[in-house]
Amino acid sequence: MAPLAILGLGIQELVIILVIVIVLFGARRIPEIMRGLGQGVHGFKKGLRGDDEEAGEETDGNSKGSPSS
């Protein structure tokens, strides 16, 4: 409950915010929005890890994919 205390939000405020979100976006759109948000976060995390993986793949790819001269 500490994070809620820091923001000054209680249960009543969270319920009010939830009701406003449902009214604005509709109950059917909320899962779509959350799915898109989750995919965005997943892509962001993958991008952060991808820098290290791409560097490793480039060195492996150059040694395996390049013909010997």
BADOKOL-317511 format. One record per atom (N, C-alpha, C, O): residue in three letters; atom name; x, y, z. Coordinates in nm, 2 decimals, padded with zeros to 4 digits, m for minus. Atoms other than C-alpha are relative to their C-alpha. Example, Ala and Ser with C-alpha at 12.3 -4.5 7.8 and 13.67 -1.06 7.14 Angstrom:
<rs>
<'ALA'; 'N'; <00.09; m00.12; 00.00>>;
<'ALA'; 'CA'; <01.23; m00.45; 00.78>>;
<'ALA'; 'C'; <00.09; 00.12; 00.00>>;
<'ALA'; 'O'; <00.19; 00.12; 00.07>>;
<'SER'; 'N'; <m00.09; m00.11; 00.00>>;
<'SER'; 'CA'; <01.37; m00.11; 00.71>>;
<'SER'; 'C'; <m00.08; 00.11; 00.08>>;
<'SER'; 'O'; <m00.03; 00.22; 00.09>>;
</rs>
This chain:
<rs>
<'MET'; 'N'; <00.08; m00.12; 00.00>>;
<'MET'; 'CA'; <00.00; 00.00; 00.00>>;
<'MET'; 'C'; <00.09; 00.13; 00.00>>;
<'MET'; 'O'; <00.03; 00.24; m00.01>>;
<'ALA'; 'N'; <m00.09; m00.12; 00.00>>;
<'ALA'; 'CA'; <00.30; 00.23; 00.02>>;
<'ALA'; 'C'; <00.00; 00.07; m00.13>>;
<'ALA'; 'O'; <00.00; 00.20; m00.13>>;
<'PRO'; 'N'; <00.00; m00.08; 00.13>>;
<'PRO'; 'CA'; <00.30; 00.32; m00.36>>;
<'PRO'; 'C'; <m00.13; 00.08; m00.01>>;
<'PRO'; 'O'; <m00.13; 00.19; m00.06>>;
<'LEU'; 'N'; <00.13; m00.08; 00.01>>;
<'LEU'; 'CA'; <m00.07; 00.43; m00.33>>;
<'LEU'; 'C'; <00.01; 00.11; 00.10>>;
<'LEU'; 'O'; <m00.04; 00.22; 00.07>>;
<'ALA'; 'N'; <m00.01; m00.10; m00.10>>;
<'ALA'; 'CA'; <00.01; 00.63; m00.02>>;
<'ALA'; 'C'; <00.09; 00.11; m00.05>>;
<'ALA'; 'O'; <00.07; 00.23; m00.03>>;
<'ILE'; 'N'; <m00.08; m00.10; 00.06>>;
<'ILE'; 'CA'; <00.29; 00.81; m00.21>>;
<'ILE'; 'C'; <m00.07; 00.09; m00.10>>;
<'ILE'; 'O'; <m00.05; 00.21; m00.10>>;
<'LEU'; 'N'; <00.08; m00.08; 00.10>>;
<'LEU'; 'CA'; <00.06; 00.91; m00.49>>;
<'LEU'; 'C'; <m00.12; 00.07; 00.06>>;
<'LEU'; 'O'; <m00.18; 00.15; 00.00>>;
<'GLY'; 'N'; <00.12; m00.06; m00.06>>;
<'GLY'; 'CA'; <m00.22; 01.00; m00.25>>;
<'GLY'; 'C'; <m00.13; m00.06; m00.05>>;
<'GLY'; 'O'; <m00.23; 00.01; m00.04>>;
<'LEU'; 'N'; <00.12; 00.06; 00.06>>;
<'LEU'; 'CA'; <m00.46; 00.76; m00.42>>;
<'LEU'; 'C'; <m00.05; m00.11; 00.09>>;
<'LEU'; 'O'; <00.03; m00.19; 00.14>>;
<'GLY'; 'N'; <00.06; 00.11; m00.08>>;
<'GLY'; 'CA'; <m00.70; 00.55; m00.22>>;
<'GLY'; 'C'; <m00.09; m00.08; m00.09>>;
<'GLY'; 'O'; <m00.09; m00.07; m00.22>>;
<'ILE'; 'N'; <00.09; 00.09; 00.08>>;
<'ILE'; 'CA'; <m00.95; 00.28; m00.33>>;
<'ILE'; 'C'; <m00.11; 00.08; m00.07>>;
<'ILE'; 'O'; <m00.14; 00.05; m00.18>>;
<'GLN'; 'N'; <00.11; m00.08; 00.07>>;
<'GLN'; 'CA'; <m01.22; 00.54; m00.40>>;
<'GLN'; 'C'; <00.05; 00.07; m00.12>>;
<'GLN'; 'O'; <m00.02; 00.08; m00.22>>;
<'GLU'; 'N'; <m00.05; m00.07; 00.12>>;
<'GLU'; 'CA'; <m01.00; 00.74; m00.63>>;
<'GLU'; 'C'; <00.03; m00.09; m00.12>>;
<'GLU'; 'O'; <00.00; m00.06; m00.23>>;
<'LEU'; 'N'; <m00.03; 00.10; 00.11>>;
<'LEU'; 'CA'; <m00.89; 00.43; m00.82>>;
<'LEU'; 'C'; <m00.13; m00.05; m00.06>>;
<'LEU'; 'O'; <m00.13; m00.07; m00.19>>;
<'VAL'; 'N'; <00.13; 00.04; 00.05>>;
<'VAL'; 'CA'; <m01.26; 00.32; m00.86>>;
<'VAL'; 'C'; <m00.05; 00.11; m00.10>>;
<'VAL'; 'O'; <m00.10; 00.08; m00.20>>;
<'ILE'; 'N'; <00.04; m00.11; 00.09>>;
<'ILE'; 'CA'; <m01.34; 00.67; m01.00>>;
<'ILE'; 'C'; <00.07; 00.00; m00.13>>;
<'ILE'; 'O'; <00.02; 00.02; m00.23>>;
<'ILE'; 'N'; <m00.08; 00.00; 00.12>>;
<'ILE'; 'CA'; <m01.05; 00.66; m01.24>>;
<'ILE'; 'C'; <m00.04; m00.12; m00.09>>;
<'ILE'; 'O'; <m00.05; m00.10; m00.22>>;
<'LEU'; 'N'; <00.04; 00.12; 00.08>>;
<'LEU'; 'CA'; <m01.15; 00.31; m01.36>>;
<'LEU'; 'C'; <m00.14; 00.02; m00.07>>;
<'LEU'; 'O'; <m00.15; m00.01; m00.18>>;
<'VAL'; 'N'; <00.13; m00.03; 00.06>>;
<'VAL'; 'CA'; <m01.51; 00.42; m01.42>>;
<'VAL'; 'C'; <00.01; 00.10; m00.11>>;
<'VAL'; 'O'; <m00.05; 00.09; m00.22>>;
<'ILE'; 'N'; <m00.03; m00.10; 00.11>>;
<'ILE'; 'CA'; <m01.39; 00.72; m01.62>>;
<'ILE'; 'C'; <00.06; m00.06; m00.12>>;
<'ILE'; 'O'; <00.02; m00.03; m00.23>>;
<'VAL'; 'N'; <m00.06; 00.07; 00.11>>;
<'VAL'; 'CA'; <m01.17; 00.50; m01.83>>;
<'VAL'; 'C'; <m00.10; m00.08; m00.08>>;
<'VAL'; 'O'; <m00.10; m00.09; m00.20>>;
<'ILE'; 'N'; <00.11; 00.09; 00.07>>;
<'ILE'; 'CA'; <m01.46; 00.26; m01.90>>;
<'ILE'; 'C'; <m00.09; 00.08; m00.08>>;
<'ILE'; 'O'; <m00.13; 00.05; m00.19>>;
<'VAL'; 'N'; <00.10; m00.08; 00.08>>;
<'VAL'; 'CA'; <m01.69; 00.54; m02.00>>;
<'VAL'; 'C'; <00.07; 00.06; m00.12>>;
<'VAL'; 'O'; <00.00; 00.07; m00.23>>;
<'LEU'; 'N'; <m00.07; m00.07; 00.12>>;
<'LEU'; 'CA'; <m01.43; 00.71; m02.23>>;
<'LEU'; 'C'; <00.03; m00.10; m00.11>>;
<'LEU'; 'O'; <00.01; m00.07; m00.23>>;
<'PHE'; 'N'; <m00.05; 00.09; 00.10>>;
<'PHE'; 'CA'; <m01.30; 00.40; m02.40>>;
<'PHE'; 'C'; <m00.10; m00.12; m00.03>>;
<'PHE'; 'O'; <m00.09; m00.18; m00.14>>;
<'GLY'; 'N'; <00.09; 00.12; 00.02>>;
<'GLY'; 'CA'; <m01.58; 00.14; m02.36>>;
<'GLY'; 'C'; <00.07; m00.13; 00.05>>;
<'GLY'; 'O'; <00.19; m00.14; 00.04>>;
<'ALA'; 'N'; <m00.05; 00.12; m00.06>>;
<'ALA'; 'CA'; <m01.55; m00.20; m02.20>>;
<'ALA'; 'C'; <00.07; m00.09; m00.10>>;
<'ALA'; 'O'; <00.16; m00.17; m00.07>>;
<'ARG'; 'N'; <m00.05; 00.09; 00.10>>;
<'ARG'; 'CA'; <m01.47; m00.37; m02.53>>;
<'ARG'; 'C'; <00.14; 00.05; m00.05>>;
<'ARG'; 'O'; <00.22; m00.03; m00.09>>;
<'ARG'; 'N'; <m00.13; m00.05; 00.05>>;
<'ARG'; 'CA'; <m01.17; m00.14; m02.62>>;
<'ARG'; 'C'; <00.11; m00.02; 00.10>>;
<'ARG'; 'O'; <00.22; m00.02; 00.06>>;
<'ILE'; 'N'; <m00.10; 00.01; m00.10>>;
<'ILE'; 'CA'; <m00.99; m00.17; m02.29>>;
<'ILE'; 'C'; <00.09; m00.12; m00.01>>;
<'ILE'; 'O'; <00.21; m00.10; m00.01>>;
<'PRO'; 'N'; <m00.10; 00.11; 00.02>>;
<'PRO'; 'CA'; <m00.85; m00.52; m02.35>>;
<'PRO'; 'C'; <00.09; 00.02; m00.12>>;
<'PRO'; 'O'; <00.20; m00.02; m00.12>>;
<'GLU'; 'N'; <m00.08; m00.03; 00.12>>;
<'GLU'; 'CA'; <m00.73; m00.41; m02.69>>;
<'GLU'; 'C'; <00.11; 00.10; 00.03>>;
<'GLU'; 'O'; <00.22; 00.08; m00.01>>;
<'ILE'; 'N'; <m00.10; m00.10; m00.04>>;
<'ILE'; 'CA'; <m00.56; m00.11; m02.54>>;
<'ILE'; 'C'; <00.11; m00.06; 00.09>>;
<'ILE'; 'O'; <00.23; m00.03; 00.07>>;
<'MET'; 'N'; <m00.09; 00.07; m00.09>>;
<'MET'; 'CA'; <m00.40; m00.32; m02.27>>;
<'MET'; 'C'; <00.09; m00.09; m00.07>>;
<'MET'; 'O'; <00.21; m00.10; m00.04>>;
<'ARG'; 'N'; <m00.07; 00.09; 00.08>>;
<'ARG'; 'CA'; <m00.29; m00.58; m02.52>>;
<'ARG'; 'C'; <00.11; 00.08; m00.08>>;
<'ARG'; 'O'; <00.23; 00.04; m00.09>>;
<'GLY'; 'N'; <m00.10; m00.08; 00.07>>;
<'GLY'; 'CA'; <m00.12; m00.31; m02.73>>;
<'GLY'; 'C'; <00.10; 00.06; 00.09>>;
<'GLY'; 'O'; <00.22; 00.07; 00.05>>;
<'LEU'; 'N'; <m00.09; m00.05; m00.09>>;
<'LEU'; 'CA'; <00.04; m00.16; m02.43>>;
<'LEU'; 'C'; <00.10; m00.11; 00.04>>;
<'LEU'; 'O'; <00.22; m00.08; 00.05>>;
<'GLY'; 'N'; <m00.09; 00.11; m00.03>>;
<'GLY'; 'CA'; <00.18; m00.50; m02.33>>;
<'GLY'; 'C'; <00.09; m00.03; m00.11>>;
<'GLY'; 'O'; <00.21; m00.06; m00.08>>;
<'GLN'; 'N'; <m00.09; 00.03; 00.12>>;
<'GLN'; 'CA'; <00.31; m00.56; m02.68>>;
<'GLN'; 'C'; <00.11; 00.10; m00.01>>;
<'GLN'; 'O'; <00.22; 00.08; m00.05>>;
<'GLY'; 'N'; <m00.10; m00.11; 00.00>>;
<'GLY'; 'CA'; <00.48; m00.22; m02.67>>;
<'GLY'; 'C'; <00.11; m00.02; 00.10>>;
<'GLY'; 'O'; <00.22; 00.00; 00.07>>;
<'VAL'; 'N'; <m00.10; 00.02; m00.11>>;
<'VAL'; 'CA'; <00.65; m00.29; m02.34>>;
<'VAL'; 'C'; <00.09; m00.12; m00.03>>;
<'VAL'; 'O'; <00.21; m00.11; m00.01>>;
<'HIS'; 'N'; <m00.08; 00.12; 00.03>>;
<'HIS'; 'CA'; <00.75; m00.64; m02.46>>;
<'HIS'; 'C'; <00.10; 00.04; m00.11>>;
<'HIS'; 'O'; <00.22; 00.00; m00.11>>;
<'GLY'; 'N'; <m00.09; m00.04; 00.11>>;
<'GLY'; 'CA'; <00.90; m00.49; m02.78>>;
<'GLY'; 'C'; <00.11; 00.09; 00.05>>;
<'GLY'; 'O'; <00.22; 00.08; 00.00>>;
<'PHE'; 'N'; <m00.10; m00.09; m00.06>>;
<'PHE'; 'CA'; <01.08; m00.22; m02.58>>;
<'PHE'; 'C'; <00.11; m00.08; 00.07>>;
<'PHE'; 'O'; <00.23; m00.06; 00.05>>;
<'LYS'; 'N'; <m00.10; 00.08; m00.08>>;
<'LYS'; 'CA'; <01.24; m00.48; m02.35>>;
<'LYS'; 'C'; <00.08; m00.09; m00.10>>;
<'LYS'; 'O'; <00.20; m00.10; m00.08>>;
<'LYS'; 'N'; <m00.07; 00.08; 00.10>>;
<'LYS'; 'CA'; <01.32; m00.70; m02.65>>;
<'LYS'; 'C'; <00.11; 00.09; m00.08>>;
<'LYS'; 'O'; <00.21; 00.04; m00.11>>;
<'GLY'; 'N'; <m00.10; m00.10; 00.07>>;
<'GLY'; 'CA'; <01.49; m00.39; m02.82>>;
<'GLY'; 'C'; <00.12; 00.02; 00.09>>;
<'GLY'; 'O'; <00.23; 00.04; 00.04>>;
<'LEU'; 'N'; <m00.12; m00.02; m00.09>>;
<'LEU'; 'CA'; <01.70; m00.33; m02.51>>;
<'LEU'; 'C'; <00.09; m00.12; 00.00>>;
<'LEU'; 'O'; <00.21; m00.11; 00.00>>;
<'ARG'; 'N'; <m00.08; 00.12; 00.00>>;
<'ARG'; 'CA'; <01.81; m00.69; m02.51>>;
<'ARG'; 'C'; <00.06; m00.03; m00.14>>;
<'ARG'; 'O'; <00.16; m00.09; m00.15>>;
<'GLY'; 'N'; <m00.04; 00.03; 00.14>>;
<'GLY'; 'CA'; <01.84; m00.70; m02.89>>;
<'GLY'; 'C'; <00.13; 00.06; m00.03>>;
<'GLY'; 'O'; <00.20; 00.01; m00.12>>;
<'ASP'; 'N'; <m00.13; m00.07; 00.03>>;
<'ASP'; 'CA'; <02.14; m00.46; m02.89>>;
<'ASP'; 'C'; <00.11; m00.10; 00.02>>;
<'ASP'; 'O'; <00.20; m00.12; m00.06>>;
<'ASP'; 'N'; <m00.10; 00.10; m00.03>>;
<'ASP'; 'CA'; <02.35; m00.73; m02.72>>;
<'ASP'; 'C'; <m00.01; m00.12; m00.09>>;
<'ASP'; 'O'; <00.10; m00.17; m00.14>>;
<'GLU'; 'N'; <00.02; 00.11; 00.08>>;
<'GLU'; 'CA'; <02.20; m01.01; m02.92>>;
<'GLU'; 'C'; <00.04; 00.03; m00.15>>;
<'GLU'; 'O'; <00.10; m00.06; m00.21>>;
<'GLU'; 'N'; <m00.04; m00.04; 00.13>>;
<'GLU'; 'CA'; <02.25; m00.83; m03.25>>;
<'GLU'; 'C'; <00.15; 00.01; m00.02>>;
<'GLU'; 'O'; <00.20; m00.04; m00.12>>;
<'ALA'; 'N'; <m00.14; m00.01; 00.01>>;
<'ALA'; 'CA'; <02.61; m00.76; m03.18>>;
<'ALA'; 'C'; <00.06; m00.14; m00.01>>;
<'ALA'; 'O'; <00.16; m00.16; m00.08>>;
<'GLY'; 'N'; <m00.05; 00.14; 00.00>>;
<'GLY'; 'CA'; <02.67; m01.13; m03.11>>;
<'GLY'; 'C'; <m00.04; m00.07; m00.13>>;
<'GLY'; 'O'; <00.04; m00.14; m00.18>>;
<'GLU'; 'N'; <00.04; 00.06; 00.12>>;
<'GLU'; 'CA'; <02.48; m01.23; m03.42>>;
<'GLU'; 'C'; <00.08; 00.05; m00.12>>;
<'GLU'; 'O'; <00.11; m00.02; m00.21>>;
<'GLU'; 'N'; <m00.08; m00.06; 00.11>>;
<'GLU'; 'CA'; <02.67; m00.99; m03.64>>;
<'GLU'; 'C'; <00.14; m00.06; m00.01>>;
<'GLU'; 'O'; <00.19; m00.09; m00.11>>;
<'THR'; 'N'; <m00.13; 00.06; 00.00>>;
<'THR'; 'CA'; <03.00; m01.13; m03.53>>;
<'THR'; 'C'; <00.00; m00.15; m00.05>>;
<'THR'; 'O'; <00.08; m00.19; m00.12>>;
<'ASP'; 'N'; <00.01; 00.14; 00.04>>;
<'ASP'; 'CA'; <02.88; m01.49; m03.57>>;
<'ASP'; 'C'; <m00.04; 00.00; m00.15>>;
<'ASP'; 'O'; <00.01; m00.09; m00.23>>;
<'GLY'; 'N'; <00.05; 00.00; 00.14>>;
<'GLY'; 'CA'; <02.70; m01.40; m03.90>>;
<'GLY'; 'C'; <00.12; 00.03; m00.10>>;
<'GLY'; 'O'; <00.12; m00.03; m00.21>>;
<'ASN'; 'N'; <m00.11; m00.04; 00.09>>;
<'ASN'; 'CA'; <03.02; m01.24; m04.05>>;
<'ASN'; 'C'; <00.09; m00.12; m00.02>>;
<'ASN'; 'O'; <00.15; m00.14; m00.12>>;
<'SER'; 'N'; <m00.10; 00.11; 00.01>>;
<'SER'; 'CA'; <03.24; m01.54; m03.97>>;
<'SER'; 'C'; <m00.06; m00.12; m00.07>>;
<'SER'; 'O'; <00.01; m00.19; m00.14>>;
<'LYS'; 'N'; <00.06; 00.12; 00.07>>;
<'LYS'; 'CA'; <02.99; m01.80; m04.10>>;
<'LYS'; 'C'; <m00.05; 00.04; m00.14>>;
<'LYS'; 'O'; <m00.04; m00.05; m00.23>>;
<'GLY'; 'N'; <00.06; m00.03; 00.12>>;
<'GLY'; 'CA'; <02.83; m01.61; m04.38>>;
<'GLY'; 'C'; <00.09; 00.05; m00.11>>;
<'GLY'; 'O'; <00.06; 00.05; m00.23>>;
<'SER'; 'N'; <m00.10; m00.06; 00.09>>;
<'SER'; 'CA'; <03.14; m01.45; m04.54>>;
<'SER'; 'C'; <00.08; m00.11; m00.07>>;
<'SER'; 'O'; <00.13; m00.20; 00.00>>;
<'PRO'; 'N'; <m00.08; 00.10; 00.07>>;
<'PRO'; 'CA'; <03.31; m01.66; m04.81>>;
<'PRO'; 'C'; <00.15; 00.03; 00.03>>;
<'PRO'; 'O'; <00.19; 00.15; 00.05>>;
<'SER'; 'N'; <m00.15; m00.01; m00.02>>;
<'SER'; 'CA'; <03.68; m01.72; m04.75>>;
<'SER'; 'C'; <00.06; 00.04; m00.13>>;
<'SER'; 'O'; <00.04; m00.02; m00.23>>;
<'SER'; 'N'; <m00.07; m00.04; 00.12>>;
<'SER'; 'CA'; <03.90; m01.53; m04.99>>;
<'SER'; 'C'; <00.15; m00.04; 00.01>>;
<'SER'; 'O'; <00.22; m00.01; m00.09>>;
</rs>
